[in-house]
């Protein structure tokens, strides 16, 4: 593996080729390096990446060295939010897929470097069953939102929100999508709490509360919520939110928590149920794709920032990890007119 000066586009079947990829080489160390792809198998596709994104949850923890277990063993290629164009297909793959855009959840198709989960690469070799084709989307870049949208959809499914009052803590990318999906799935009322003014403006919630500038108890007065969805990971926020749940209400834990430490008195007195949402379920990626394609879910609202891969890639990750106004950083792998003609500029409109 070496520092990259650029990849080489494949021009013959099943090549063993090099590609530039983002590599986490150590704790808080990021490089744009040249890596070797594994040969294309008969059931694989080769995807040329156009856009990828940065996870401010899993990848931030890995960047800080907080997940010292496989597959997060340095050096590794991060990324599970990638959209690209299929440019080759194995012999046992439908050749009509070539030329179509697809969402890729990552790849282990590299030699000499780990993948966690390997989506941040100029070219990606992956099994055909690991892609979600986006040929019904007017703007294929929207496919970047599929994993977060599917995560939010799974949370809302677990919550059974129809005709229920729902309180969502935090309006990060997942929280914003969860609030919008709860409304779409028939919630009676959706309220959210979020201290960041820009994030709060992007939310579609019926009731928006800024705990830094408002009295939360006064703002939520008269409401007793059936469901509490947490997307903050902050124990003090969860404890405060429990005050507004009804007897035998439900709490959906929508993030990853290294440790749960909350006062047990409220769960005990109210007989609350706690449900952990791991990830999306089978079929959720396709459901979100259809909601976006039919303009029922405005997932693009979370695309607040963008950065070209070749321009100081460390800066993009540092901003994504530290800037509270950055909901979703889109990494641009293509340059020139192709990029401009395929997408509209990144905007963050409610």
C-alpha positions as a printed NumPy array, in Angstrom:
array([[  0.   ,   0.   ,   0.   ],
       [  1.391,   3.422,  -0.922],
       [  0.309,   7.024,  -1.167],
       [ -1.82 ,   7.476,  -4.256],
       [ -1.309,   9.686,  -7.218],
       [ -4.439,   8.293,  -8.854],
       [ -6.056,   5.022,  -9.848],
       [ -6.106,   3.276, -13.202],
       [ -9.393,   2.683, -14.957],
       [ -9.86 ,  -0.968, -15.936],
       [-10.028,  -1.64 , -19.66 ],
       [-10.096,  -5.42 , -19.84 ],
       [-12.099,  -8.171, -18.14 ],
       [-11.307,  -9.324, -14.61 ],
       [ -8.189,  -7.17 , -14.075],
       [ -6.001,  -7.165, -10.99 ],
       [ -5.876,  -3.433, -10.595],
       [ -4.923,  -0.576,  -8.353],
       [ -7.245,   2.069,  -6.972],
       [ -6.947,   5.044,  -4.718],
       [ -8.717,   4.581,  -1.406],
       [ -9.129,   6.354,   1.9  ],
       [ -7.186,   4.435,   4.534],
       [ -7.252,   4.795,   8.31 ],
       [ -3.598,   3.979,   8.977],
       [ -3.662,   4.533,  12.744],
       [ -5.48 ,   6.398,  15.493],
       [ -6.55 ,   9.737,  13.977],
       [ -4.413,   9.099,  10.897],
       [ -6.014,   9.207,   7.436],
       [ -4.324,   8.803,   4.066],
       [ -5.345,   8.639,   0.438],
       [ -3.422,   5.542,  -0.618],
       [ -3.074,   3.178,  -3.536],
       [ -4.538,  -0.27 ,  -2.835],
       [ -4.862,  -3.491,  -4.8  ],
       [ -8.275,  -4.917,  -5.631],
       [ -8.974,  -8.63 ,  -5.641],
       [ -9.824, -10.111,  -9.059],
       [-13.444, -10.015, -10.131],
       [-15.196, -13.347,  -9.543],
       [-18.038, -14.718, -11.642],
       [-20.626, -13.359,  -9.164],
       [-18.998,  -9.974,  -8.532],
       [-19.476,  -6.531,  -9.999],
       [-16.912,  -3.772, -10.35 ],
       [-18.22 ,  -0.362,  -9.295],
       [-16.634,   2.977, -10.122],
       [-17.31 ,   5.242,  -7.151],
       [-18.912,   8.621,  -7.737],
       [-19.882,   9.562,  -4.171],
       [-19.28 ,   8.244,  -0.691],
       [-19.887,   9.652,   2.74 ],
       [-18.503,   9.784,   6.255],
       [-20.136,   8.052,   9.202],
       [-20.028,  10.285,  12.273],
       [-20.875,   7.349,  14.504],
       [-18.996,   4.159,  13.676],
       [-16.17 ,   5.779,  11.702],
       [-15.602,   8.469,  14.312],
       [-15.267,   5.816,  17.018],
       [-12.859,   3.825,  14.826],
       [-10.857,   6.958,  13.977],
       [-10.398,   7.533,  17.702],
       [ -9.319,   3.911,  18.203],
       [-12.397,   3.037,  20.272],
       [-13.267,  -0.161,  18.345],
       [-10.067,  -2.26 ,  18.659],
       [-11.561,  -5.393,  17.121],
       [-12.06 ,  -6.889,  13.675],
       [-12.669,  -5.464,  11.118],
       [-11.417,  -2.182,  12.588],
       [ -7.769,  -3.274,  12.62 ],
       [ -5.382,  -0.653,  11.242],
       [ -4.765,  -0.106,   8.412],
       [ -8.303,  -0.327,   7.057],
       [-10.538,   1.235,   4.417],
       [-13.688,   2.758,   5.961],
       [-17.044,   3.418,   4.35 ],
       [-20.464,   1.848,   3.997],
       [-22.222,   4.74 ,   2.246],
       [-21.13 ,   4.607,  -1.382],
       [-22.821,   5.183,  -4.72 ],
       [-21.166,   4.426,  -8.022],
       [-21.647,   3.139, -11.532],
       [-21.34 ,  -0.562, -12.369],
       [-18.651,  -0.833, -15.055],
       [-18.004,  -4.6  , -15.145],
       [-19.931,  -7.706, -14.158],
       [-18.844, -11.297, -13.637],
       [-19.845, -14.074, -16.004],
       [-22.76 , -15.185, -13.795],
       [-24.13 , -11.67 , -13.322],
       [-26.822, -10.046, -15.459],
       [-24.794,  -7.927, -17.89 ],
       [-27.628,  -5.392, -18.205],
       [-26.499,  -3.994, -14.838],
       [-23.449,  -2.444, -16.505],
       [-23.85 ,   1.313, -16.705],
       [-26.357,   1.549, -13.848],
       [-25.836,   3.408, -10.604],
       [-25.966,   1.391,  -7.401],
       [-25.634,   1.827,  -3.675],
       [-22.778,  -0.267,  -2.242],
       [-22.623,  -1.14 ,   1.456],
       [-18.883,  -1.761,   1.272],
       [-16.466,  -4.451,   0.168],
       [-13.848,  -6.865,   1.46 ],
       [-12.355,  -7.096,  -2.023],
       [ -8.875,  -5.776,  -1.249],
       [ -5.442,  -7.284,  -0.839],
       [ -3.056,  -6.258,   1.932],
       [ -5.445,  -3.932,   3.754],
       [ -8.49 ,  -4.508,   5.962],
       [-11.94 ,  -3.201,   5.098],
       [-14.314,  -1.657,   7.638],
       [-16.351,  -1.634,   5.579],
       [-14.381,  -0.79 ,   2.48 ],
       [-16.657,   1.613,   0.629],
       [-14.246,   4.569,   0.465],
       [-12.404,   3.465,  -2.657],
       [-12.187,   4.696,  -6.224],
       [-13.178,   1.225,  -7.47 ],
       [-14.992,  -1.474,  -5.532],
       [-15.199,  -5.197,  -6.199],
       [-18.196,  -6.704,  -4.412],
       [-20.757,  -9.515,  -4.732],
       [-23.755,  -8.555,  -6.832],
       [-26.08 ,  -9.301,  -3.915],
       [-24.338,  -6.543,  -1.91 ],
       [-25.579,  -3.751,  -4.181],
       [-28.895,  -1.91 ,  -4.431],
       [-29.565,  -0.68 ,  -7.968],
       [-30.74 ,   2.949,  -8.2  ],
       [-32.072,   3.097, -11.753],
       [-35.439,   4.497, -10.592],
       [-33.874,   7.538,  -8.913],
       [-33.738,  10.878, -10.7  ],
       [-30.669,  11.839,  -8.662],
       [-28.581,   8.741,  -7.897],
       [-26.522,  10.683,  -5.345],
       [-29.567,  10.333,  -3.067],
       [-28.599,   6.687,  -2.714],
       [-25.999,   7.828,  -0.172],
       [-28.935,   8.228,   2.258],
       [-30.085,   4.609,   1.935],
       [-28.253,   3.161,   4.975],
       [-29.203,   5.983,   7.344],
       [-32.722,   6.039,   5.945],
       [-33.007,   2.278,   6.402],
       [-31.646,   2.572,   9.947],
       [-34.247,   5.236,  10.738],
       [-36.985,   3.169,   9.092],
       [-36.082,   0.14 ,  11.197],
       [-36.236,   2.277,  14.342],
       [-39.681,   3.561,  13.382],
       [-40.863,   0.038,  12.519],
       [-39.8  ,  -1.203,  15.959],
       [-41.642,   1.714,  17.56 ],
       [-45.037,   0.933,  15.96 ],
       [-45.794,   4.642,  15.704],
       [-49.192,   4.605,  13.993],
       [-51.625,   6.805,  15.947],
       [-48.989,   7.281,  18.657],
       [-47.316,  10.354,  20.096],
       [-43.577,  10.17 ,  19.433],
       [-40.722,  12.127,  21.016],
       [-37.388,  12.01 ,  19.163],
       [-34.274,  13.079,  21.039],
       [-31.647,  14.575,  18.739],
       [-31.897,  15.759,  15.159],
       [-28.765,  14.398,  13.651],
       [-29.113,  12.646,  10.308],
       [-30.844,   9.548,  11.735],
       [-33.029,  11.61 ,  14.076],
       [-34.216,  13.881,  11.26 ],
       [-35.066,  10.906,   9.044],
       [-36.749,   9.068,  11.933],
       [-38.965,  12.062,  12.659],
       [-39.985,  12.383,   9.005],
       [-40.611,   8.642,   8.67 ],
       [-42.679,   8.581,  11.877],
       [-44.945,  11.208,  10.35 ],
       [-45.089,   9.239,   7.119],
       [-45.996,   6.062,   9.034],
       [-48.998,   7.687,  10.711],
       [-47.783,   9.027,  14.058],
       [-50.363,  11.233,  15.758],
       [-47.738,  13.761,  16.837],
       [-43.97 ,  13.962,  16.402],
       [-41.963,  16.192,  18.718],
       [-38.197,  16.578,  18.709],
       [-35.536,  18.087,  20.943],
       [-32.272,  19.415,  19.51 ],
       [-29.911,  22.171,  20.733],
       [-28.452,  22.971,  17.291],
       [-30.545,  25.633,  15.559],
       [-29.589,  24.631,  12.011],
       [-30.472,  20.986,  12.609],
       [-33.752,  21.982,  14.212],
       [-34.673,  24.065,  11.152],
       [-34.164,  21.025,   8.896],
       [-36.565,  18.905,  10.934],
       [-40.119,  18.277,   9.714],
       [-41.424,  17.557,  13.245],
       [-44.774,  18.929,  14.389],
       [-43.205,  20.314,  17.559],
       [-39.561,  21.404,  17.764],
       [-37.866,  22.205,  21.078],
       [-34.414,  23.654,  21.656],
       [-33.427,  22.603,  25.199],
       [-30.695,  25.261,  25.304],
       [-33.112,  28.138,  24.824],
       [-36.5  ,  26.76 ,  25.913],
       [-38.03 ,  25.159,  28.967],
       [-38.564,  21.616,  27.683],
       [-41.2  ,  20.827,  30.319],
       [-43.191,  23.916,  29.366],
       [-42.801,  23.305,  25.644],
       [-44.051,  19.702,  25.972],
       [-46.736,  20.498,  28.544],
       [-49.987,  18.692,  27.893],
       [-48.329,  15.884,  25.96 ],
       [-47.766,  12.374,  27.259],
       [-45.761,  10.397,  24.747],
       [-46.195,   6.745,  23.838],
       [-42.759,   6.401,  22.254],
       [-39.332,   7.88 ,  22.982],
       [-36.72 ,   7.492,  20.226],
       [-33.161,   8.338,  21.206],
       [-30.644,   9.341,  18.569],
       [-28.312,  11.292,  20.858],
       [-26.454,   8.592,  22.784],
       [-26.481,  10.971,  25.757],
       [-27.637,   9.368,  28.993],
       [-28.724,  12.648,  30.596],
       [-30.902,  13.413,  27.563],
       [-32.546,   9.993,  27.783],
       [-33.21 ,  10.421,  31.503],
       [-34.872,  13.777,  30.862],
       [-36.91 ,  12.334,  28.011],
       [-38.268,   9.538,  30.197],
       [-40.168,  12.151,  32.197],
       [-42.485,  12.726,  29.257],
       [-43.357,   9.075,  28.588],
       [-46.696,   7.623,  29.572],
       [-47.151,   4.564,  31.785],
       [-45.93 ,   1.454,  29.926],
       [-44.414,   3.578,  27.196],
       [-41.547,   2.397,  25.01 ],
       [-37.98 ,   3.596,  24.518],
       [-36.202,   2.843,  21.239],
       [-32.424,   3.089,  21.532],
       [-31.441,   4.191,  18.05 ],
       [-27.669,   4.435,  18.38 ],
       [-24.705,   2.435,  19.575],
       [-23.971,   2.779,  23.291],
       [-20.768,   1.642,  24.943],
       [-22.604,   1.626,  28.273],
       [-26.171,   2.335,  29.449],
       [-26.258,   4.248,  32.751],
       [-29.588,   5.798,  33.688],
       [-31.566,   6.209,  36.88 ],
       [-33.794,   3.146,  37.158],
       [-36.593,   4.839,  39.106],
       [-38.553,   6.103,  36.1  ],
       [-38.396,   2.852,  34.083],
       [-39.487,   1.006,  37.23 ],
       [-42.321,   3.329,  38.215],
       [-43.681,   3.577,  34.67 ],
       [-42.99 ,  -0.048,  33.619],
       [-41.199,   1.172,  30.524],
       [-40.026,  -1.113,  27.737],
       [-36.596,  -0.661,  26.137],
       [-35.849,  -1.83 ,  22.595],
       [-32.402,  -1.728,  20.986],
       [-32.334,  -1.086,  17.225],
       [-29.28 ,  -2.787,  15.772],
       [-29.437,  -2.013,  12.064],
       [-31.874,  -2.129,   9.2  ],
       [-33.848,  -5.273,   8.411],
       [-33.965,  -7.148,   5.122],
       [-35.816,  -5.142,   2.511],
       [-35.437,  -1.788,   4.294],
       [-32.886,  -0.429,   1.809],
       [-35.306,  -1.096,  -1.033],
       [-38.212,   0.454,   0.898],
       [-36.229,   3.641,   1.481],
       [-35.125,   3.692,  -2.158],
       [-38.775,   3.655,  -3.238],
       [-39.777,   6.354,  -0.732],
       [-37.014,   8.611,  -2.051],
       [-37.772,   7.816,  -5.7  ],
       [-41.465,   8.663,  -5.166],
       [-40.51 ,  11.898,  -3.368],
       [-42.224,  10.788,  -0.171],
       [-38.992,  11.018,   1.831],
       [-36.698,  14.015,   1.372],
       [-33.472,  12.331,   2.388],
       [-31.338,  14.918,   0.629],
       [-32.083,  17.386,   3.434],
       [-29.271,  15.749,   5.43 ],
       [-26.624,  16.432,   2.727],
       [-25.162,  19.585,   4.223],
       [-21.498,  19.495,   3.137],
       [-19.306,  18.146,   0.345],
       [-15.579,  17.716,  -0.242],
       [-13.473,  16.536,  -3.162],
       [-11.478,  13.442,  -2.281],
       [ -8.2  ,  14.749,  -3.697],
       [ -8.327,  17.947,  -1.606],
       [ -6.87 ,  17.327,   1.894],
       [ -9.086,  14.396,   2.82 ],
       [ -8.179,  14.701,   6.502],
       [ -9.944,  18.079,   6.585],
       [-13.204,  16.481,   5.427],
       [-13.137,  13.89 ,   8.2  ],
       [-12.202,  16.398,  10.871],
       [-15.071,  18.667,   9.858],
       [-17.525,  15.773,   9.715],
       [-16.443,  14.612,  13.174],
       [-16.309,  18.002,  14.9  ],
       [-18.647,  20.483,  13.157],
       [-22.161,  20.193,  14.645],
       [-23.61 ,  21.876,  11.544],
       [-22.275,  19.04 ,   9.355],
       [-24.999,  16.404,   9.231],
       [-23.649,  14.474,   6.265],
       [-20.384,  15.051,   4.416],
       [-20.518,  13.895,   0.795],
       [-17.154,  12.935,  -0.693],
       [-16.856,  13.635,  -4.414],
       [-14.777,  11.062,  -6.321],
       [-15.564,  12.326,  -9.83 ],
       [-14.637,  15.703, -11.252],
       [-15.714,  17.786, -14.219],
       [-18.928,  17.853, -16.201],
       [-19.96 ,  14.257, -15.431],
       [-20.393,  15.123, -11.759],
       [-22.227,  18.356, -12.468],
       [-24.627,  16.851, -14.997],
       [-25.625,  13.932, -12.776],
       [-26.382,  15.825,  -9.563],
       [-27.721,  19.065,  -8.278],
       [-25.616,  21.047,  -5.772],
       [-25.72 ,  19.912,  -2.159],
       [-28.382,  21.841,  -0.309],
       [-29.974,  21.509,   3.07 ],
       [-33.542,  22.59 ,   2.586],
       [-36.408,  21.478,   4.831]])
